[in-house]
């Protein structure tokens, strides 16, 4: 991990807090297919984030007691979410400073959020140009914790697994790194830090600003 040439970040819960916009779109989609349904709380929606939009909608439908298939509701959700991508979504404190301090390393993003939305969010927040690649759902086969996307990043950016590190907020990220042989850093401020107890990362940090000194061996 020390001296890693390639730093791969998860998006939601690691670089950005998108939970309120995701909750807005999720509840709007549920209301569209089941008028009058009670909205899900922010905490409940937050707990469903991390494994892709399909899983988010599947779990939300089950929680709301709506007997529809996720595949039927997903297009509605995606359309509604595109309308509110950046209403409240913001970078976590210290992200810009951290990216600045990682200059000289190759930076990338690997997320289960659709790739076009991920690139739009990071562009809208003014940091898309910091990353050599921004890969999301639809840009690679499968979804995390399948390591296909991470292995593709390693190949594209010319790094061996031991020369990279994957930074994320959930067990999904840790399992992705493990499957690809890439060391992992877990952040505890994100959307699903409790899951890190299920799959402990190599190192845990509570502030993204702790990452540069960690990689420098301080």
ROZATI-784093 format. One record per residue (C-alpha): residue number from 1; chain; residue in one letter; x, y, z. Coordinates in Angstrom, 3 decimals. Example, Ala and Ser with C-alpha at 12.3 -4.5 7.8 and 13.67 -1.06 7.14 Angstrom:
<sites>
+-----+-------+------+----------+----------+----------+
!  nr ! kette ! rest !       xx !       yy !       zz !
+-----+-------+------+----------+----------+----------+
!   1 !     A !    A !   12.300 !   -4.500 !    7.800 !
!   2 !     A !    S !   13.670 !   -1.060 !    7.140 !
+-----+-------+------+----------+----------+----------+
</sites>
This chain:
<sites>
+-----+-------+------+----------+----------+----------+
!  nr ! kette ! rest !       xx !       yy !       zz !
+-----+-------+------+----------+----------+----------+
!   1 !     A !    X !    0.000 !    0.000 !    0.000 !
!   2 !     A !    X !    2.812 !    2.397 !    0.835 !
!   3 !     A !    X !    3.871 !    4.165 !   -2.334 !
!   4 !     A !    X !    0.860 !    2.958 !   -4.361 !
!   5 !     A !    X !    0.970 !    4.378 !   -7.889 !
!   6 !     A !    X !   -2.756 !    3.935 !   -8.523 !
!   7 !     A !    X !   -5.473 !    5.041 !   -6.080 !
!   8 !     A !    X !   -8.984 !    3.839 !   -6.935 !
!   9 !     A !    X !  -11.899 !    5.461 !   -5.120 !
!  10 !     A !    X !  -15.456 !    4.330 !   -4.626 !
!  11 !     A !    X !  -17.901 !    7.192 !   -5.279 !
!  12 !     A !    X !  -20.998 !    7.216 !   -3.049 !
!  13 !     A !    X !  -20.013 !    7.324 !    0.605 !
!  14 !     A !    X !  -16.326 !    7.831 !   -0.179 !
!  15 !     A !    X !  -15.944 !   10.898 !   -2.391 !
!  16 !     A !    X !  -19.512 !   12.213 !   -2.379 !
!  17 !     A !    X !  -22.529 !   12.195 !   -0.073 !
!  18 !     A !    X !  -25.368 !   11.570 !   -2.504 !
!  19 !     A !    X !  -27.767 !   10.043 !   -0.002 !
!  20 !     A !    X !  -30.411 !   12.788 !   -0.015 !
!  21 !     A !    X !  -30.690 !   12.901 !   -3.801 !
!  22 !     A !    X !  -30.860 !    9.103 !   -3.942 !
!  23 !     A !    X !  -33.592 !    9.114 !   -1.296 !
!  24 !     A !    X !  -35.529 !   11.792 !   -3.192 !
!  25 !     A !    X !  -35.431 !    9.775 !   -6.419 !
!  26 !     A !    X !  -36.159 !    6.486 !   -4.674 !
!  27 !     A !    X !  -39.248 !    7.809 !   -2.894 !
!  28 !     A !    X !  -40.461 !    9.540 !   -6.046 !
!  29 !     A !    X !  -40.142 !    6.263 !   -7.952 !
!  30 !     A !    X !  -42.014 !    4.343 !   -5.249 !
!  31 !     A !    X !  -44.781 !    6.956 !   -5.260 !
!  32 !     A !    X !  -44.994 !    6.773 !   -9.055 !
!  33 !     A !    X !  -45.711 !    3.032 !   -9.013 !
!  34 !     A !    X !  -47.668 !    2.947 !   -5.735 !
!  35 !     A !    X !  -49.385 !    6.304 !   -5.087 !
!  36 !     A !    X !  -49.866 !    7.004 !   -1.404 !
!  37 !     A !    X !  -47.053 !    4.748 !   -0.208 !
!  38 !     A !    X !  -45.204 !    6.071 !    2.838 !
!  39 !     A !    X !  -41.757 !    7.408 !    1.965 !
!  40 !     A !    X !  -38.680 !    5.578 !    3.207 !
!  41 !     A !    X !  -36.451 !    7.384 !    5.679 !
!  42 !     A !    X !  -33.067 !    8.722 !    4.673 !
!  43 !     A !    X !  -31.326 !    6.226 !    6.955 !
!  44 !     A !    X !  -33.139 !    3.308 !    5.346 !
!  45 !     A !    X !  -32.235 !    4.408 !    1.814 !
!  46 !     A !    X !  -28.637 !    5.015 !    2.878 !
!  47 !     A !    X !  -28.422 !    1.422 !    4.076 !
!  48 !     A !    X !  -29.452 !    0.173 !    0.621 !
!  49 !     A !    X !  -26.798 !    2.102 !   -1.332 !
!  50 !     A !    X !  -23.592 !    0.558 !   -2.641 !
!  51 !     A !    X !  -24.497 !   -2.427 !   -4.790 !
!  52 !     A !    X !  -26.023 !   -0.614 !   -7.736 !
!  53 !     A !    X !  -29.349 !    0.972 !   -8.618 !
!  54 !     A !    X !  -31.065 !   -2.356 !   -9.223 !
!  55 !     A !    X !  -30.316 !   -3.566 !   -5.707 !
!  56 !     A !    X !  -31.340 !   -0.198 !   -4.243 !
!  57 !     A !    X !  -34.742 !   -0.409 !   -5.919 !
!  58 !     A !    X !  -35.216 !   -4.098 !   -5.120 !
!  59 !     A !    X !  -34.604 !   -3.487 !   -1.426 !
!  60 !     A !    X !  -36.690 !   -0.320 !   -1.405 !
!  61 !     A !    X !  -39.675 !   -2.080 !   -2.976 !
!  62 !     A !    X !  -39.435 !   -4.856 !   -0.398 !
!  63 !     A !    X !  -39.147 !   -2.369 !    2.471 !
!  64 !     A !    X !  -42.172 !   -0.421 !    1.219 !
!  65 !     A !    X !  -44.200 !   -3.595 !    0.706 !
!  66 !     A !    X !  -44.673 !   -2.963 !   -3.016 !
!  67 !     A !    X !  -45.039 !   -6.177 !   -5.009 !
!  68 !     A !    X !  -43.353 !   -5.175 !   -8.241 !
!  69 !     A !    X !  -40.164 !   -6.375 !   -9.857 !
!  70 !     A !    X !  -37.172 !   -4.069 !   -9.604 !
!  71 !     A !    X !  -36.715 !   -4.300 !  -13.381 !
!  72 !     A !    X !  -40.115 !   -2.662 !  -13.866 !
!  73 !     A !    X !  -39.366 !    0.275 !  -11.552 !
!  74 !     A !    X !  -35.682 !    0.828 !  -12.323 !
!  75 !     A !    X !  -36.198 !    2.927 !  -15.501 !
!  76 !     A !    X !  -38.524 !    5.254 !  -13.565 !
!  77 !     A !    X !  -35.972 !    5.627 !  -10.789 !
!  78 !     A !    X !  -33.108 !    6.328 !  -13.191 !
!  79 !     A !    X !  -35.139 !    8.974 !  -15.024 !
!  80 !     A !    X !  -36.080 !   10.682 !  -11.747 !
!  81 !     A !    X !  -32.551 !   10.463 !  -10.373 !
!  82 !     A !    X !  -31.071 !   12.103 !  -13.477 !
!  83 !     A !    X !  -33.246 !   15.142 !  -12.685 !
!  84 !     A !    X !  -31.776 !   15.608 !   -9.196 !
!  85 !     A !    X !  -28.196 !   14.346 !   -9.465 !
!  86 !     A !    X !  -26.685 !   17.489 !   -7.988 !
!  87 !     A !    X !  -29.480 !   19.046 !   -5.942 !
!  88 !     A !    X !  -27.840 !   18.215 !   -2.611 !
!  89 !     A !    X !  -24.944 !   15.902 !   -3.535 !
!  90 !     A !    X !  -21.625 !   17.299 !   -2.328 !
!  91 !     A !    X !  -18.020 !   16.218 !   -1.939 !
!  92 !     A !    X !  -17.130 !   15.143 !    1.574 !
!  93 !     A !    X !  -14.967 !   17.568 !    3.544 !
!  94 !     A !    X !  -11.305 !   17.244 !    2.646 !
!  95 !     A !    X !  -11.774 !   15.507 !   -0.701 !
!  96 !     A !    X !  -10.366 !   18.325 !   -2.852 !
!  97 !     A !    X !   -7.438 !   18.803 !   -0.474 !
!  98 !     A !    X !   -6.753 !   15.065 !   -0.547 !
!  99 !     A !    X !   -6.838 !   14.870 !   -4.340 !
! 100 !     A !    X !   -4.400 !   17.790 !   -4.459 !
! 101 !     A !    X !   -2.030 !   16.029 !   -2.077 !
! 102 !     A !    X !   -2.152 !   12.831 !   -4.127 !
! 103 !     A !    X !   -0.664 !   14.609 !   -7.137 !
! 104 !     A !    X !    1.855 !   12.398 !   -8.883 !
! 105 !     A !    X !   -0.265 !    9.283 !   -8.369 !
! 106 !     A !    X !   -2.789 !    7.977 !  -10.889 !
! 107 !     A !    X !   -6.335 !    8.442 !   -9.598 !
! 108 !     A !    X !   -9.467 !    6.585 !  -10.728 !
! 109 !     A !    X !  -13.068 !    5.970 !   -9.652 !
! 110 !     A !    X !  -14.857 !    2.607 !   -9.604 !
! 111 !     A !    X !  -18.538 !    2.624 !   -8.646 !
! 112 !     A !    X !  -21.702 !    0.624 !   -9.174 !
! 113 !     A !    X !  -23.596 !    3.834 !   -9.987 !
! 114 !     A !    X !  -24.204 !    4.145 !  -13.758 !
! 115 !     A !    X !  -21.068 !    5.473 !  -15.413 !
! 116 !     A !    X !  -22.703 !    8.410 !  -17.184 !
! 117 !     A !    X !  -24.240 !    9.642 !  -13.928 !
! 118 !     A !    X !  -20.964 !    9.201 !  -12.050 !
! 119 !     A !    X !  -19.060 !   11.262 !  -14.599 !
! 120 !     A !    X !  -21.787 !   13.922 !  -14.595 !
! 121 !     A !    X !  -21.686 !   14.222 !  -10.804 !
! 122 !     A !    X !  -17.910 !   14.545 !  -10.610 !
! 123 !     A !    X !  -17.893 !   17.016 !  -13.510 !
! 124 !     A !    X !  -20.613 !   19.062 !  -11.829 !
! 125 !     A !    X !  -18.592 !   19.124 !   -8.617 !
! 126 !     A !    X !  -15.512 !   20.259 !  -10.522 !
! 127 !     A !    X !  -13.226 !   17.273 !   -9.955 !
! 128 !     A !    X !  -13.776 !   14.933 !  -12.926 !
! 129 !     A !    X !  -10.515 !   15.999 !  -14.537 !
! 130 !     A !    X !   -8.571 !   14.736 !  -11.514 !
! 131 !     A !    X !   -9.251 !   11.117 !  -12.509 !
! 132 !     A !    X !   -7.633 !    9.130 !  -15.297 !
! 133 !     A !    X !  -10.720 !    6.902 !  -15.457 !
! 134 !     A !    X !  -14.237 !    7.070 !  -13.983 !
! 135 !     A !    X !  -15.862 !    3.658 !  -14.398 !
! 136 !     A !    X !  -19.401 !    2.893 !  -13.311 !
! 137 !     A !    X !  -22.220 !    0.473 !  -13.968 !
! 138 !     A !    X !  -22.461 !   -0.354 !  -17.659 !
! 139 !     A !    X !  -18.779 !    0.424 !  -18.304 !
! 140 !     A !    X !  -17.584 !   -3.053 !  -17.313 !
! 141 !     A !    X !  -19.131 !   -6.521 !  -16.971 !
! 142 !     A !    X !  -20.753 !   -7.295 !  -13.643 !
! 143 !     A !    X !  -20.716 !   -5.027 !  -10.608 !
! 144 !     A !    X !  -18.676 !   -4.808 !   -7.438 !
! 145 !     A !    X !  -17.745 !   -7.034 !   -5.617 !
! 146 !     A !    X !  -17.037 !   -8.722 !   -8.957 !
! 147 !     A !    X !  -13.432 !   -7.606 !   -9.569 !
! 148 !     A !    X !  -13.862 !   -7.193 !  -13.348 !
! 149 !     A !    X !  -13.995 !   -3.377 !  -13.211 !
! 150 !     A !    X !  -10.972 !   -3.127 !  -10.931 !
! 151 !     A !    X !   -8.982 !   -5.550 !  -13.072 !
! 152 !     A !    X !   -9.902 !   -3.489 !  -16.131 !
! 153 !     A !    X !   -8.627 !   -0.338 !  -14.420 !
! 154 !     A !    X !   -5.349 !   -2.060 !  -13.563 !
! 155 !     A !    X !   -4.932 !   -3.140 !  -17.175 !
! 156 !     A !    X !   -5.924 !    0.233 !  -18.640 !
! 157 !     A !    X !   -3.650 !    2.207 !  -16.329 !
! 158 !     A !    X !   -0.695 !   -0.159 !  -16.346 !
! 159 !     A !    X !   -0.566 !   -1.019 !  -12.651 !
! 160 !     A !    X !   -0.038 !   -4.327 !  -10.879 !
! 161 !     A !    X !   -2.411 !   -5.166 !   -8.006 !
! 162 !     A !    X !    0.302 !   -4.543 !   -5.410 !
! 163 !     A !    X !    0.880 !   -1.071 !   -6.895 !
! 164 !     A !    X !   -2.733 !   -0.029 !   -6.317 !
! 165 !     A !    X !   -5.080 !    0.659 !   -3.422 !
! 166 !     A !    X !   -8.880 !    0.684 !   -3.347 !
! 167 !     A !    X !  -10.569 !    3.210 !   -1.048 !
! 168 !     A !    X !  -14.217 !    2.661 !   -0.114 !
! 169 !     A !    X !  -16.827 !    2.811 !    2.635 !
! 170 !     A !    X !  -18.337 !   -0.663 !    2.540 !
! 171 !     A !    X !  -17.719 !   -4.389 !    2.613 !
! 172 !     A !    X !  -18.509 !   -4.437 !   -1.110 !
! 173 !     A !    X !  -15.390 !   -2.371 !   -1.778 !
! 174 !     A !    X !  -13.216 !   -4.520 !    0.475 !
! 175 !     A !    X !  -14.400 !   -7.714 !   -1.208 !
! 176 !     A !    X !  -13.726 !   -6.175 !   -4.611 !
! 177 !     A !    X !  -10.165 !   -5.347 !   -3.628 !
! 178 !     A !    X !   -9.608 !   -8.778 !   -2.109 !
! 179 !     A !    X !  -10.853 !  -10.499 !   -5.275 !
! 180 !     A !    X !   -8.376 !   -8.529 !   -7.390 !
! 181 !     A !    X !   -5.458 !   -8.777 !   -4.957 !
! 182 !     A !    X !   -5.534 !   -5.018 !   -4.308 !
! 183 !     A !    X !   -4.972 !   -3.602 !   -0.783 !
! 184 !     A !    X !   -7.962 !   -1.767 !    0.690 !
! 185 !     A !    X !   -8.590 !    1.314 !    2.822 !
! 186 !     A !    X !  -11.984 !    1.679 !    4.505 !
! 187 !     A !    X !  -13.445 !    5.086 !    5.375 !
! 188 !     A !    X !  -15.736 !    5.210 !    8.394 !
! 189 !     A !    X !  -17.672 !    8.400 !    7.575 !
! 190 !     A !    X !  -19.566 !    6.981 !    4.573 !
! 191 !     A !    X !  -22.969 !    5.494 !    3.857 !
! 192 !     A !    X !  -22.368 !    1.957 !    5.086 !
! 193 !     A !    X !  -19.368 !    1.867 !    7.445 !
! 194 !     A !    X !  -21.025 !   -0.773 !    9.653 !
! 195 !     A !    X !  -20.493 !   -3.308 !    6.879 !
! 196 !     A !    X !  -16.724 !   -2.921 !    7.243 !
! 197 !     A !    X !  -17.057 !   -5.147 !   10.314 !
! 198 !     A !    X !  -18.159 !   -7.958 !    7.982 !
! 199 !     A !    X !  -15.107 !   -7.557 !    5.727 !
! 200 !     A !    X !  -12.392 !   -5.566 !    7.501 !
! 201 !     A !    X !  -10.132 !   -3.554 !    5.170 !
! 202 !     A !    X !   -6.360 !   -3.546 !    5.486 !
! 203 !     A !    X !   -6.514 !   -0.059 !    7.035 !
! 204 !     A !    X !   -9.390 !    2.083 !    8.313 !
! 205 !     A !    X !   -9.432 !    5.901 !    8.348 !
! 206 !     A !    X !  -12.022 !    8.310 !    9.704 !
! 207 !     A !    X !  -11.022 !   11.286 !    7.531 !
! 208 !     A !    X !  -10.138 !   11.190 !    3.828 !
! 209 !     A !    X !   -7.331 !   13.647 !    4.588 !
! 210 !     A !    X !   -5.545 !   10.815 !    6.391 !
! 211 !     A !    X !   -5.026 !    8.997 !    3.092 !
! 212 !     A !    X !   -2.020 !   10.907 !    1.656 !
! 213 !     A !    X !    0.187 !   10.476 !    4.740 !
! 214 !     A !    X !   -0.900 !    6.826 !    4.959 !
! 215 !     A !    X !    0.248 !    6.165 !    1.399 !
! 216 !     A !    X !    3.421 !    8.119 !    2.008 !
! 217 !     A !    X !    4.223 !    5.826 !    4.915 !
! 218 !     A !    X !    3.937 !    8.527 !    7.583 !
+-----+-------+------+----------+----------+----------+
</sites>
